[in-house]
Amino acid sequence: YIEYATSILDLYNKTYSDLVDLFNATLEEANVKFFIPDFESLLSIGGYVPFSSNRMGDININFVFTRYVEGYIEVIALHELVHHFLWKAGISPKSLLWFHEGMAQYVSMEIAKQMGYEGMEEISRQMEESVAYLKKLVGENFGFIQDWSMNRQPENIGYYYTAAYYVVRSLAEKDSELEYYARFFKTLKGQLISSNAELVYYLSLASNKSIAEHLNNWGFNIPDLYLYSPLLEEAIKVLDGINPIYQPYKYLARLLYEQALSKAKQDTVGEMQFYLAAAIIVAKLAPLLTITTVSGVLFAAILLLLKNKGVFWNH
Protein backbone atom coordinates (compact mmCIF):
# COMPACT_ATOMS: atom_id res chain seq x y z
CA TYR A 1 0.00 0.00 0.00
CA ILE A 2 2.83 2.39 0.85
CA GLU A 3 4.31 1.96 -2.63
CA TYR A 4 1.02 2.85 -4.35
CA ALA A 5 0.31 5.74 -1.99
CA THR A 6 3.78 7.15 -2.60
CA SER A 7 3.32 6.94 -6.37
CA ILE A 8 0.08 8.96 -6.14
CA LEU A 9 1.75 11.60 -3.97
CA ASP A 10 4.67 11.78 -6.42
CA LEU A 11 2.20 12.25 -9.27
CA TYR A 12 0.47 15.09 -7.44
CA ASN A 13 3.80 16.77 -6.63
CA LYS A 14 4.88 16.57 -10.29
CA THR A 15 1.63 18.02 -11.65
CA TYR A 16 0.63 20.48 -8.92
CA SER A 17 2.34 23.56 -10.36
CA ASP A 18 0.84 22.90 -13.81
CA LEU A 19 -2.62 22.59 -12.27
CA VAL A 20 -2.10 25.82 -10.30
CA ASP A 21 -1.21 27.61 -13.55
CA LEU A 22 -4.19 26.10 -15.35
CA PHE A 23 -6.85 26.79 -12.73
CA ASN A 24 -5.37 30.01 -11.34
CA ALA A 25 -5.93 28.57 -7.85
CA THR A 26 -4.04 26.79 -5.10
CA LEU A 27 -5.11 24.06 -2.69
CA GLU A 28 -4.54 24.16 1.05
CA GLU A 29 -4.82 20.39 1.32
CA ALA A 30 -6.26 17.31 -0.35
CA ASN A 31 -6.58 14.02 1.51
CA VAL A 32 -6.35 10.81 -0.52
CA LYS A 33 -7.67 7.36 0.41
CA PHE A 34 -7.81 3.98 -1.30
CA PHE A 35 -11.04 2.01 -1.09
CA ILE A 36 -11.93 -1.61 -1.79
CA PRO A 37 -15.09 -1.69 -3.96
CA ASP A 38 -17.95 -4.13 -3.64
CA PHE A 39 -18.60 -6.55 -6.51
CA GLU A 40 -21.17 -4.30 -8.25
CA SER A 41 -18.80 -1.33 -8.44
CA LEU A 42 -15.62 -3.36 -8.90
CA LEU A 43 -14.59 -1.63 -12.13
CA SER A 44 -17.44 0.83 -12.70
CA ILE A 45 -16.14 3.38 -10.18
CA GLY A 46 -12.52 4.45 -10.51
CA GLY A 47 -12.72 7.07 -7.82
CA TYR A 48 -14.92 9.71 -6.26
CA VAL A 49 -14.91 12.88 -4.17
CA PRO A 50 -17.94 13.36 -1.90
CA PHE A 51 -19.47 16.82 -1.82
CA SER A 52 -21.40 17.93 1.24
CA SER A 53 -22.01 21.05 3.30
CA ASN A 54 -20.59 23.13 0.46
CA ARG A 55 -17.14 21.56 0.61
CA MET A 56 -15.16 18.96 -1.29
CA GLY A 57 -14.40 15.77 0.63
CA ASP A 58 -11.45 13.39 0.52
CA ILE A 59 -10.23 11.87 -2.74
CA ASN A 60 -11.15 8.17 -2.85
CA ILE A 61 -9.37 5.91 -5.35
CA ASN A 62 -10.41 2.36 -6.26
CA PHE A 63 -7.51 0.14 -5.20
CA VAL A 64 -8.32 -2.45 -7.88
CA PHE A 65 -6.92 -0.11 -10.54
CA THR A 66 -3.44 -0.42 -9.05
CA ARG A 67 -3.38 -3.77 -10.89
CA TYR A 68 -3.93 -2.09 -14.26
CA VAL A 69 -1.28 -0.95 -16.70
CA GLU A 70 0.41 2.36 -15.87
CA GLY A 71 -1.84 5.28 -16.73
CA TYR A 72 -5.22 4.06 -15.50
CA ILE A 73 -4.90 4.85 -11.81
CA GLU A 74 -2.95 8.01 -12.65
CA VAL A 75 -5.85 9.35 -14.75
CA ILE A 76 -8.27 8.48 -11.94
CA ALA A 77 -6.11 10.23 -9.33
CA LEU A 78 -5.73 13.34 -11.48
CA HIS A 79 -9.44 13.33 -12.32
CA GLU A 80 -10.37 13.53 -8.65
CA LEU A 81 -7.73 16.16 -7.88
CA VAL A 82 -9.08 18.34 -10.70
CA HIS A 83 -12.46 18.37 -8.93
CA HIS A 84 -10.76 20.04 -5.97
CA PHE A 85 -9.12 22.64 -8.22
CA LEU A 86 -12.41 23.38 -10.00
CA TRP A 87 -14.14 23.92 -6.67
CA LYS A 88 -11.35 26.24 -5.49
CA ALA A 89 -11.52 28.15 -8.79
CA GLY A 90 -15.22 28.94 -8.26
CA ILE A 91 -17.05 26.13 -10.10
CA SER A 92 -19.45 24.13 -7.95
CA PRO A 93 -20.33 20.52 -8.87
CA LYS A 94 -23.72 21.14 -7.31
CA SER A 95 -24.92 23.37 -10.15
CA LEU A 96 -22.46 22.61 -12.97
CA LEU A 97 -21.82 18.89 -12.72
CA TRP A 98 -21.44 18.38 -16.47
CA PHE A 99 -18.60 20.90 -16.65
CA HIS A 100 -16.96 19.48 -13.52
CA GLU A 101 -16.92 15.95 -14.88
CA GLY A 102 -16.02 16.94 -18.43
CA MET A 103 -13.10 19.09 -17.25
CA ALA A 104 -11.90 16.46 -14.78
CA GLN A 105 -11.71 13.80 -17.49
CA TYR A 106 -10.29 16.05 -20.20
CA VAL A 107 -7.57 17.63 -18.05
CA SER A 108 -6.55 14.34 -16.41
CA MET A 109 -6.18 12.63 -19.78
CA GLU A 110 -4.25 15.50 -21.35
CA ILE A 111 -1.77 15.67 -18.48
CA ALA A 112 -1.37 11.88 -18.42
CA LYS A 113 -0.65 11.92 -22.17
CA GLN A 114 2.03 14.56 -21.64
CA MET A 115 3.62 12.34 -18.99
CA GLY A 116 3.80 9.46 -21.45
CA TYR A 117 2.10 6.71 -19.47
CA GLU A 118 2.04 3.35 -21.19
CA GLY A 119 -1.72 2.87 -20.93
CA MET A 120 -2.76 6.22 -22.40
CA GLU A 121 -3.07 4.92 -25.94
CA GLU A 122 -5.59 2.31 -24.79
CA ILE A 123 -7.44 4.78 -22.53
CA SER A 124 -7.74 7.25 -25.43
CA ARG A 125 -8.94 4.51 -27.77
CA GLN A 126 -11.62 3.43 -25.31
CA MET A 127 -12.79 7.02 -24.89
CA GLU A 128 -13.00 7.55 -28.65
CA GLU A 129 -15.05 4.38 -28.98
CA SER A 130 -17.42 5.64 -26.26
CA VAL A 131 -17.80 8.99 -28.06
CA ALA A 132 -18.46 7.29 -31.41
CA TYR A 133 -21.06 4.98 -29.87
CA LEU A 134 -22.81 7.88 -28.14
CA LYS A 135 -22.94 9.84 -31.39
CA LYS A 136 -24.66 6.88 -33.05
CA LEU A 137 -27.31 7.01 -30.33
CA VAL A 138 -27.94 10.76 -30.00
CA GLY A 139 -26.17 12.35 -32.96
CA GLU A 140 -24.87 15.76 -31.88
CA ASN A 141 -27.60 16.27 -29.28
CA PHE A 142 -25.66 16.49 -26.01
CA GLY A 143 -27.97 18.96 -24.28
CA PHE A 144 -29.24 16.27 -21.92
CA ILE A 145 -26.18 16.88 -19.72
CA GLN A 146 -27.10 20.52 -19.07
CA ASP A 147 -29.38 19.68 -16.14
CA TRP A 148 -27.25 16.81 -14.81
CA SER A 149 -27.14 17.21 -11.04
CA MET A 150 -25.89 15.43 -7.93
CA ASN A 151 -29.46 15.04 -6.70
CA ARG A 152 -30.30 12.21 -9.07
CA GLN A 153 -28.41 9.33 -10.66
CA PRO A 154 -29.54 9.12 -14.30
CA GLU A 155 -29.80 5.84 -16.13
CA ASN A 156 -26.88 5.12 -18.45
CA ILE A 157 -24.73 7.58 -16.49
CA GLY A 158 -21.77 6.61 -18.64
CA TYR A 159 -23.36 8.54 -21.52
CA TYR A 160 -23.32 11.68 -19.35
CA TYR A 161 -19.62 11.33 -18.58
CA THR A 162 -18.81 10.70 -22.23
CA ALA A 163 -20.89 13.64 -23.49
CA ALA A 164 -19.43 16.00 -20.88
CA TYR A 165 -15.89 14.98 -21.83
CA TYR A 166 -16.61 15.40 -25.54
CA VAL A 167 -18.13 18.88 -25.14
CA VAL A 168 -15.29 20.15 -22.94
CA ARG A 169 -12.66 18.67 -25.26
CA SER A 170 -14.33 20.01 -28.41
CA LEU A 171 -14.47 23.56 -27.03
CA ALA A 172 -10.75 23.35 -26.26
CA GLU A 173 -9.89 21.93 -29.69
CA LYS A 174 -11.67 24.83 -31.39
CA ASP A 175 -9.35 27.22 -29.56
CA SER A 176 -5.95 26.50 -28.00
CA GLU A 177 -6.68 23.36 -25.97
CA LEU A 178 -5.54 23.58 -22.32
CA GLU A 179 -4.36 27.16 -22.83
CA TYR A 180 -7.97 28.10 -23.61
CA TYR A 181 -9.12 26.93 -20.20
CA ALA A 182 -6.15 28.63 -18.55
CA ARG A 183 -7.42 31.92 -20.05
CA PHE A 184 -10.92 31.07 -18.86
CA PHE A 185 -9.85 30.65 -15.23
CA LYS A 186 -7.73 33.81 -15.35
CA THR A 187 -10.77 35.67 -16.67
CA LEU A 188 -12.88 34.15 -13.92
CA LYS A 189 -10.51 35.41 -11.19
CA GLY A 190 -12.03 33.16 -8.55
CA GLN A 191 -15.60 34.44 -8.97
CA LEU A 192 -18.25 31.92 -8.00
CA ILE A 193 -20.18 30.59 -10.99
CA SER A 194 -23.58 29.06 -10.30
CA SER A 195 -25.35 28.88 -13.68
CA ASN A 196 -24.76 27.69 -17.22
CA ALA A 197 -25.42 31.21 -18.51
CA GLU A 198 -22.58 32.65 -16.41
CA LEU A 199 -20.27 29.74 -17.26
CA VAL A 200 -20.76 30.18 -21.00
CA TYR A 201 -20.38 33.96 -20.68
CA TYR A 202 -16.89 33.57 -19.18
CA LEU A 203 -15.99 30.82 -21.63
CA SER A 204 -16.95 33.24 -24.41
CA LEU A 205 -14.80 36.00 -22.89
CA ALA A 206 -11.84 33.61 -22.87
CA SER A 207 -12.51 32.72 -26.50
CA ASN A 208 -13.08 36.34 -27.59
CA LYS A 209 -16.25 35.21 -29.30
CA SER A 210 -19.61 33.78 -28.31
CA ILE A 211 -19.78 30.01 -27.83
CA ALA A 212 -23.45 29.93 -26.77
CA GLU A 213 -24.66 29.27 -30.31
CA HIS A 214 -22.20 26.40 -30.66
CA LEU A 215 -23.46 24.78 -27.45
CA ASN A 216 -27.08 25.39 -28.40
CA ASN A 217 -26.43 23.60 -31.70
CA TRP A 218 -25.52 20.62 -29.51
CA GLY A 219 -28.95 20.74 -27.88
CA PHE A 220 -28.18 23.01 -24.94
CA ASN A 221 -30.51 25.87 -24.06
CA ILE A 222 -28.24 28.66 -22.85
CA PRO A 223 -28.85 32.41 -23.25
CA ASP A 224 -26.02 34.34 -24.89
CA LEU A 225 -24.92 36.85 -22.26
CA TYR A 226 -21.83 37.66 -24.33
CA LEU A 227 -24.02 39.87 -26.52
CA TYR A 228 -24.36 42.18 -23.51
CA SER A 229 -20.75 41.97 -22.41
CA PRO A 230 -20.13 45.72 -21.75
CA LEU A 231 -23.21 46.07 -19.53
CA LEU A 232 -22.48 42.82 -17.70
CA GLU A 233 -18.84 43.74 -17.12
CA GLU A 234 -19.89 47.08 -15.65
CA ALA A 235 -22.47 45.38 -13.40
CA ILE A 236 -19.95 42.81 -12.15
CA LYS A 237 -17.29 45.47 -11.54
CA VAL A 238 -19.65 47.74 -9.61
CA LEU A 239 -21.12 44.86 -7.56
CA ASP A 240 -17.69 43.58 -6.61
CA GLY A 241 -16.71 47.05 -5.45
CA ILE A 242 -19.56 47.53 -2.96
CA ASN A 243 -18.44 47.50 0.67
CA PRO A 244 -20.40 44.86 2.65
CA ILE A 245 -21.44 47.51 5.20
CA TYR A 246 -23.74 49.10 2.62
CA GLN A 247 -26.64 46.78 3.39
CA PRO A 248 -29.34 46.05 2.45
CA TYR A 249 -28.46 47.77 -0.83
CA LYS A 250 -25.52 45.51 -1.69
CA TYR A 251 -27.90 42.56 -1.30
CA LEU A 252 -30.59 44.33 -3.35
CA ALA A 253 -28.14 45.10 -6.17
CA ARG A 254 -27.02 41.45 -6.23
CA LEU A 255 -30.67 40.36 -6.28
CA LEU A 256 -31.36 42.59 -9.29
CA TYR A 257 -28.27 41.22 -11.05
CA GLU A 258 -29.37 37.62 -10.49
CA GLN A 259 -32.84 38.52 -11.73
CA ALA A 260 -31.22 39.92 -14.88
CA LEU A 261 -29.47 36.60 -15.48
CA SER A 262 -32.74 34.72 -15.06
CA LYS A 263 -34.31 36.98 -17.71
CA ALA A 264 -31.46 36.45 -20.16
CA LYS A 265 -33.47 34.97 -23.00
CA GLN A 266 -34.13 36.33 -26.44
CA ASP A 267 -37.77 37.09 -25.66
CA THR A 268 -36.95 38.90 -22.40
CA VAL A 269 -33.87 40.87 -23.46
CA GLY A 270 -35.55 44.14 -22.52
CA GLU A 271 -36.22 42.87 -19.00
CA MET A 272 -32.65 41.64 -18.62
CA GLN A 273 -31.24 45.02 -19.62
CA PHE A 274 -33.66 46.74 -17.24
CA TYR A 275 -32.57 44.63 -14.28
CA LEU A 276 -28.90 45.05 -15.14
CA ALA A 277 -29.28 48.82 -15.32
CA ALA A 278 -31.21 48.81 -12.04
CA ALA A 279 -28.50 46.70 -10.38
CA ILE A 280 -25.81 49.15 -11.51
CA ILE A 281 -27.77 52.18 -10.28
CA VAL A 282 -28.50 50.64 -6.87
CA ALA A 283 -24.88 49.50 -6.52
CA LYS A 284 -23.50 52.94 -7.36
CA LEU A 285 -25.95 54.65 -5.00
CA ALA A 286 -25.51 52.09 -2.20
CA PRO A 287 -23.30 54.38 -0.02
CA LEU A 288 -25.69 57.33 -0.34
CA LEU A 289 -28.78 55.16 0.14
CA THR A 290 -27.26 53.52 3.22
CA ILE A 291 -26.33 56.88 4.79
CA THR A 292 -29.78 58.26 3.99
CA THR A 293 -31.50 55.21 5.47
CA VAL A 294 -29.39 55.19 8.63
CA SER A 295 -29.84 58.94 9.04
CA GLY A 296 -33.59 58.60 8.62
CA VAL A 297 -33.78 55.80 11.19
CA LEU A 298 -31.66 57.76 13.67
CA PHE A 299 -33.72 60.91 13.13
CA ALA A 300 -36.96 58.99 13.69
CA ALA A 301 -35.51 57.36 16.81
CA ILE A 302 -34.43 60.73 18.22
CA LEU A 303 -37.86 62.24 17.55
CA LEU A 304 -39.53 59.29 19.27
CA LEU A 305 -37.19 59.59 22.25
CA LEU A 306 -37.82 63.32 22.56
CA LYS A 307 -41.56 62.77 22.34
CA ASN A 308 -41.41 60.16 25.10
CA LYS A 309 -39.39 62.60 27.22
CA GLY A 310 -42.14 65.20 26.83
CA VAL A 311 -40.09 67.63 24.80
CA PHE A 312 -42.95 67.98 22.34
CA TRP A 313 -46.42 68.94 23.50
CA ASN A 314 -49.66 70.09 22.02
CA HIS A 315 -50.77 73.75 22.48
MOLINKA-V255708 format. One line per field, one symbol per residue. ss: DSSP state (H for helix, E for strand, L for the rest). phi: phi as a letter, one per 20 degrees, with the letter a starting at -180 (. if undefined). psi: psi as a letter, one per 20 degrees, with the letter a starting at -180 (. if undefined). A space follows every 50 residues. Layout:
ss=???
phi=???
psi=???
This chain:
ss=LHHHHHHHHHHHHHHHHHHHHHHLLLLLLLLEEEELLLLLLLLLLLEEEE EELLEEEEEEEEHHHHHLLLLHHHHHHHHHHHHHHHHHHLELLLLLHHHH HHHHHHHHHHHHHHLLLLLHHHHHHHHHHHHHHHHHHHLLLLHHHLLLLL LLLLLLHHHHHHHHHHHHHHHHHLLLLHHHHHHHHHHHLLLLELLHHHHH HHHHHHHLLLLHHHHHHLLLLLLLHHHHHHHHHHHHHHHHLLLLLLLLHH HHHHHHHHHHHHLLLHHHHHHHHHHHHHHHHHHHHHHHHHHHHHHHHHHH HHHHHHHHLLLLLLL
phi=.fffffffffffffdgffffffelbcdfabecceceffffdgceceaacf cbllbeefeddffgffeefgpfffffffgfffgffffffodeffdcfffg fffgffffffffffemfgeffffffffffffffffffdmdedffegdfcf fbdfflfgffffffffffffffffcclffffffgfffflmffdcbfffgf ffffgfemafdffffffenfccfefffdggffffffffffeffgfedeff ffffffffffffefcgecfgffffffffffffffegffffffffffffff ffffffffenfebee
psi=hgghghhghggghhighhhghgilqqpgroppqqqoqrhhkgihohrqoq oqkkqpaqpppohhiiirqphghgggggghhhggggghijopihilhghg hgggggghggghghikqhihggggghghggggghhhgjcknjiiihjpri iqoqqlhhhggggggggggghghidkchhghghghhhhkjqppjqhgggh ghhgghijqpjghgghijjrnpqnihhkggggggggggghippiimqjhg ggghghghhghhjmqhikgggghghgggggggghiggghggggggggggh ggggghghijhqrp.
